[in-house]
Each structure stands twice: as structure tokens, then as C-alpha cells.
Amino acid sequence: MNWEQVEGKWKQYAGKVREKWGKLTDSDMEMIHGKREQLVGRIQERYGIAKEEAERQVSEYLNTLKEDDRARREEERARGAGRG
């Protein structure tokens, strides 16, 4: 998974983003609209952290999404193998 996929499925991921960064407002989420740099900037602003730290958090979040996506695919594959 890459950031373009997150951007393309922003409505799906927006709830997870709000769970992770609860200080983001509805207005922030509309403005971000899946754009990574916008997300980094809003996290930086709302949490009063350096850009590098906000970038690190977003990268870590993307890695978590990748792991979740990989686990979901493996689970689906295992279920499919059990049907045969």
C-alpha cells in the first residue's frame, strides 16, 4: 500500500486517521482530503510538534495500514483455501 491508495480511499481511512489523531477536526479532515502533506501540516499544527515528528508519525501510520492490509489478504487467502 502506498499513499496514493490511502488518498484514493480517503473516506474509508478518514475514520482511522481520526482515531489516531483525535485533535483533527471535521474541517481539518475535509481540507486534508487524503493529501499526505496536508495531513502532516495539520498534525504538526494541532499537536505542536516538529514537521519531522509529524512525518515520522504519518510514515508509521502508513506502515500500520500496510500490515493490516497484508493480514487481511492472508486471512482472505486462508479462508479461500479452506473452501476447496
C-alpha positions as CSV (number, residue, x, y, z in Angstrom):
1,M,0.0,0.0,0.0
2,N,1.2,3.5,-0.8
3,W,-0.1,6.9,0.0
4,E,-1.9,7.2,-3.4
5,Q,-4.1,4.2,-2.3
6,V,-4.9,6.0,1.0
7,E,-5.7,9.1,-0.9
8,G,-8.0,7.2,-3.3
9,K,-9.8,5.6,-0.4
10,W,-9.8,8.6,1.9
11,K,-13.3,8.2,3.1
12,Q,-12.5,4.7,4.2
13,Y,-9.4,5.7,6.0
14,A,-10.5,9.0,7.4
15,G,-12.1,7.3,10.5
16,K,-8.9,5.6,11.3
17,V,-7.0,8.8,10.9
18,R,-9.4,10.5,13.4
19,E,-8.9,7.6,15.8
20,K,-5.1,8.1,15.7
21,W,-5.1,11.9,15.7
22,G,-8.2,12.8,17.7
23,K,-7.4,16.5,17.7
24,L,-8.1,16.8,14.0
25,T,-11.4,18.4,13.3
26,D,-14.0,17.7,10.7
27,S,-12.9,20.8,8.9
28,D,-9.3,19.5,9.0
29,M,-10.4,16.2,7.5
30,E,-12.2,17.9,4.7
31,M,-9.2,20.1,4.0
32,I,-6.7,17.2,4.1
33,H,-8.8,15.1,1.7
34,G,-6.2,12.4,1.6
35,K,-3.2,14.7,0.8
36,R,-0.2,13.5,2.8
37,E,1.4,16.9,3.1
38,Q,-1.9,18.4,4.4
39,L,-2.2,15.7,7.0
40,V,1.4,16.3,8.1
41,G,0.8,20.0,8.4
42,R,-2.4,19.6,10.4
43,I,-0.9,17.1,12.8
44,Q,2.1,19.5,13.2
45,E,-0.3,22.4,13.9
46,R,-2.8,20.6,16.2
47,Y,-0.2,18.7,18.3
48,G,2.5,21.4,18.3
49,I,5.2,19.1,17.0
50,A,8.0,19.5,14.5
51,K,7.4,18.6,10.9
52,E,9.9,15.8,11.1
53,E,8.0,14.2,14.0
54,A,4.7,14.6,12.2
55,E,6.2,13.0,9.1
56,R,7.5,10.1,11.2
57,Q,4.1,9.5,12.7
58,V,2.4,9.5,9.3
59,S,5.0,7.1,7.9
60,E,4.5,4.8,10.9
61,Y,0.7,5.0,10.4
62,L,1.1,4.0,6.7
63,N,3.2,1.0,7.8
64,T,0.5,0.0,10.2
65,L,-2.0,0.2,7.3
66,K,0.3,-1.9,5.2
67,E,0.5,-4.6,7.9
68,D,-3.3,-4.5,8.4
69,D,-3.9,-4.9,4.7
70,R,-1.4,-7.7,4.4
71,A,-3.0,-9.6,7.4
72,R,-6.4,-9.1,5.8
73,R,-5.3,-10.5,2.5
74,E,-3.7,-13.5,4.2
75,E,-6.8,-14.1,6.2
76,E,-8.9,-14.0,3.0
77,R,-6.5,-16.3,1.2
78,A,-6.6,-18.8,4.1
79,R,-10.5,-18.8,4.1
80,G,-10.4,-19.3,0.3
81,A,-8.1,-22.3,0.7
82,G,-10.3,-23.9,3.3
83,R,-13.2,-23.9,0.9
84,G,-11.5,-26.1,-1.7
